[in-house]
Amino acid sequence: MPGELRPVTIVVPLPPTYRGGTEEYAYRLAARFARVRPVRIVTTTVRASSGTPAVDIGTIPVTRLRGRELFQRPVVWLPGEGRKLRRLVESSSLVQLHMPFPWIERRVTRWARAAGIPTVLTYHMDADAGGGPGSRFASTVTRAYRRLSAEPALGSAGAVVSNSLGYARASPVLSRHLAKVQVIAKGVAPERLGLAAIGSPRPPRFEPDATLLPGMGPNERRILFVGRLVPYKGLDVLLNALPGVRERVPDAVVYIAGTGPMRSALEEQASRSGLQAHVRFLGFVPDERLGELYRSADVVACPSLNLMESTATTLEEAAACGVPVVGSALPGADESIPNDGRHGRLVPPRDPEALADALVALLQAPRPTDPLQYRTWDDTASDYLALFHELGAN
């Protein structure tokens, strides 16, 4: 219809039932964009699951392209699916694409540029497209991906969004496109976490029941991890740090909430180290109990290993809930994670001794009580909508 507002097309590699950080970010923002303008989502069928609740996106229409997984990344290779995607791109007011999305990102930005449609690329991480650091072909495939897909996409885009300036400067890919980079910090969802108003006092430690923390013991000191069980999260480092923590805090227990391919290996590591009684695997924790889970912890840890992750959403959510956090001192982390020794600490990645020292310091310190300050996804969405307007989305 003449005068009809064309939709913003959001391109996300994985569907809303895959509860990774990129997907949580993309779909929560999409739901907020949809409050003020038409939105549609394009994703793939890769890693779709009927066993995990999807991120709530309301009535936003979703197109799922048939794809397959190659080197742990979704790839859309059927010609008919490519034509479908191109039609959607060319009928958009603006395209927001979440990277990394090998080969799709290059084609989408080229099609949009030819049609005069602005594009915003949200750069989540420096992808290792070769199957992980231990893969024989990791470096070769990753270099090919960056040269043939990521670099052309970034070159064609109207704007590129990073969570932090430090990450953008440190990234071997993003640092080449700093002139286009806009920093938009992530937020949290207060309603998801049961948070009080900004500026309210930090809540006391929540006392859970066994339905939330099965097997919990009296007087235990809880270290919590929430996230995907994947190599770059550094969970093996956390388990290596636990004996050093327990030497000084004998009641320390690690709770691991989340799913992923490393669970069996982590269970085996805990067993080999004699830690199985002090490491509890919770599996997927539903959104409605996540705020309680954070507040039941004494400290939240996510010892990320490298630039496969900028800042873990887990740490931002925990800090918003008033729980002290320990993360890795990776580029840009100090822009969103408190590193004041009271609310949080950042330690060198891959250093179990430093991680143990930081966890012990926070476990032994009084829990902070000063007012809560946090940024919401509404704040993040407002920044994006301003950028869309600046780029001429109509």
N, C-alpha and C positions, 0 to 999 in steps of 0.2 A: 504494500500500500504506500502511496506517495506520502512522504513526511514521517513514515514510521521509523522509530529509533531502532537502528540495527544493534544486534547484541555484541557484547564483549565475549569473545571466544577464549576460553581458558583451556590450555593444553597441558595435561598432566600425565606422566608416564604410566602410573599404576592406579587402579580403581579405588574407590573409597572404602572398600573392605580391607585394603592393605594398610595397616595402621602404622606406617613409618612417619618420620618427621616431615619429609617433603609433602606427603599426602595430607597429614593433619594441617599443615600450613596452607596448602593450596585450597583444600575444600572448606576450611573454616573462613578463609578470606572470600571465597566464591559466594558463600551464603550471605556474607555481609554486603558484597557488591550488589547482590540480587535485590536488596532492599530498596535500591535507588535507581537501578537501570536493568535492562534485560541482560541475562547472562546465560551462556550455555557451556557445557563442559565436553571436551573430547579426551578420551583416555583409551586404554587398551584392555584386552581380556586377560593379560598376563598377571599371574598370581591372584586372580580373583578367588575369593573364598566365601563359602556359605556359612562357615563356622564362626566368623568374626563379625560383630556388629559394625556396620558402616558408619563413617562420619556423617552426621545429619546435614544434608544439603537441601532439605525441603523439597520443592517442586522443580528445581532446576533441571532442564532436560540434559541427558547424558548420552553421548554417542560413544560406543565401545568398539574400537577398531580391533579386528582380529590380528593378533601378533604372536610372536614366540620370544623365548628368552635366549639371548646369545651373549656369552661372557657376562652373565648375571645382569644384563640390561634388556629391557623390552625393545624389540625391533619389529616394525610394521613393514612387511615386505610384499604383500599381495597388491598387485596394481589397482584392483578395484577399491581397496581400502585407501590407497593414496589419492585416488580421484575423489573419493568421498571427503577426505580431509581437505583437499584443495578447494572444493566447493564451499565448505564451511568457512575456511579462512577468507576467501574472496568475498563473502557476504557479511563480513564482520565490520564493526566500527573500530575495533582494536583487538589485537591478539596478545594475550599474556601467556607465555610459555615457560614452564618450569624445567630448568636444566639440572642435570644432564638427561638428555633424551636423544641418544645417538641417531644420526641421519635425519630423523624427523625435524629436529631444530633447524638444520640447514635448509631443508626444503620449505618449511613453514615461513621462515624469514624471507626467503627469496620470493615465494609467491606473494606474501604480503607487500613487500617492497614494490614489486611490479604492479600491484593493484592500488598502490598509494595508501595502504592501510598501515597505521602505526603499530609497532611491536614493542613489547616490554618483555625482556628475558629476566626471570628471577634465577639467579645463579646460586644453587644450594651448596655445591661442593665440587672439588676437583675429583672427577670420577676416575677410578682405576678400572678401565674398561677391559682389562685383560684377565679377569678372574681372580684378582687378589695378588698381593705382593709375592706369594709363594709360587705363583703360576710361571711356567717356563716362558710363556709368551706375553707376560703382563706388560713389560715396558714397551715392546714393539707394538702391541695392539693399542695401548693407551696413547702412544705418540701418534699413531695413525688416526685414531678417533679425534684427538685434539686438533690435528692439522686439517683433516678432511671434513669435520662436522662442527666441532665447538667453535673454532676460530672463524670460519665463514659465517656462522650464525651470529656471533658477537659483532662481527664487522658490519652485518646488514641491519642489526637491530636499531631501533630508535633510542632505546634506553636500556640500561642493565641495572638490576637491583641486587645489592649485596646486604647481608645482615650487619656487616661492620666494615669500616674503612681499613682496619688492620688486616682483615682477611683478604680484602681486595688487593691490597698492596703486596701481600705475601704470596698470593696465588700465582703460579707460573703462567696460568692462562689469563686470569682476570686482570693481572697487573699490566697487560699489554693494551687494555681498553679502559684505562682509568678515566679518560675524558668523558666516557658515557656513563660511568657508574654513579648511581644514586644510592645513598645509604638509607635503608628503611629498616628500623629495628623490629624484631618480632614482638608479639604480645602474648598474653595469656587470656583464657576464657574464664572470667570470674564465676559464671554460672556453672561451669563444668567442675570447678574446684570448690564450690561452696564458700567463696571468699567474701569477707565483709568489705565495706566501702574502703576506698583508698584513703589512707590517713588514719584508719582505725588501729587500735593496739594489736600487736601480734597475738594470735591465739595460743593458749598453752598446749602442751603435748597432748594429742588425742589418745585416749585409752580405748583401743579397739577390742573387738570380740574375736572368737576363734573362726568366725566365718570370713573375716578379713585376713587374719594372720594365723593360719592353722599351725598348731604346735608351739605357739609362743610361750615363753617362760616368764616367771616373775622376775622383776628387776633387771631384765635384759636391756642392753643398750643396742639400739637398732641402727644399722647402716643400711640404707635403701638404695637400690638401683631400679630405675624404671626406663624401659626402652627395648628396642630390638636387640636380640642376642646375635650380634654380628661382630666380625673380628675387629673393626675399627673402633668399637666402643671401649675396648680395653678391659673387658671383664676378667681376663686372665691375670692382668696386673692387679686388679682388686683382690682376687683370691690369693695371689702371691703376697699381698700386703697384710692379709688378715692375721697370720701368725704374729707379726710384729705388733699389730693392734692389740691382740688378746694377751700378749705378755704384760701390757700396761693397763688394759681394760678387759679383765677376764670374762665379763658378761657380754662382750660384744658379739653380735650375730648379724650376718648379712642376709637381707631379703632381696630377692631378684624377681622383679615383676616384668613380664613380657615374654614374647615368643620369638623364635628364630632358629636358624640352622645350627647354632653353636651350643644348644642346650645339652645335648648328650656329652659333648667334649668337656663342657664346664662341670657337669655332674661327675664325670670321670676324674677330672682334675681335683675336685673337692675330695673325692674318695681317696685318691692316691696320697693326698696331703694329710689325710686324717681329719678333714674339716667337715665331713658330711653332716655332723650333728650341729654345726654352726652356720650352715648355708642352706637357706630355704628357697625353693623355686615356687613362685606363686602362679606362673602362667599369666594369661591375659586378665587384667583387672578392668572391669567395666567403668565407663566414665563416671557413673553416679557414685562410685566409691573411691575415685582417685584422690579427691581432696582429703578424705579421711586417711587414706594410705600415706600420703605425704606427711600429714600432721602427726601420724603415729611414729614417725621416724625421729631419731635424735640428730642424724646427719644424712644428707643425700649425696651420693657420689656418682660421677660419670667420668672415668679417667680416659677420655678419648685419646687416640693414638696419633692422629695426623690430620691433614687438611681434607680428608674424606668427610669431615664434619667441621662446620664453623663453630656454632655454639649449640649444645644440646638443649632442646626445648625442656627436657626434664629439669635441668638446673634452674632455668628461668621460672618454671612452674613451682618448684620447691621453694625458691627464694620468695616468690610471691605469697606462698603459704606461711612464711615466717620460719622456715626450717633452714639451718645453716647448710651450706653446700661446699663440696670439694670438686673442682674440675681441673682440666689440664691447661697449662699456660701456653696455649696455642695462639697464633696471631688473631687479634680482635676479641679474644675472650674477655679481656678486662673492660670492654665497652658495655657488656651486658651482665657480667657476673661480678658480684661484690668480692673484692680481694682485700678486705680490711682486717682479716684475722678474727673477726667476730661473726659476721654474717656469712663469710665464705673465704676460701683459700684456693689459689691456683698453684699447681705444682708441675714440675717438668713431666711430660708424658713418658711412659715406659719406666718409671722410677718407683718401684714398690716401697722402698724405704721412705722416700719423701711423701708418698701417698699415705703411708702408715702414720708418719709424724703429724700430718695435717689432720687426719681423721681423729687421732688421739687428742690433739689440741682442742678440737671442736667438741668432742665427746666429754672432755673434762671441764670445759668452760660453761658458765651459766648461759642458758638459752636467751638470745636477745629479746627484748620486750618493747623496743621503740616502734613507732607507728609503721604500718605497712605502706610501701610505695611500689607500684607496679604499673606496667604498660599493658593495655588490653588490645585484643585483636581489632576492636573498633578503632582504636588509635592508628593501628597499622593500616587498616582498610582506608581510613580517611587520607593518609599519606599517599596511598596508591591512587585513589580517586583523583586527588589533586594532580598527580603525575599524568594520569590518563587525560585530564582536561588540558594540561599543558601541552601534551603531544597532539591534541586536536581530535580526540575521539568524539564521534558524533552519532 
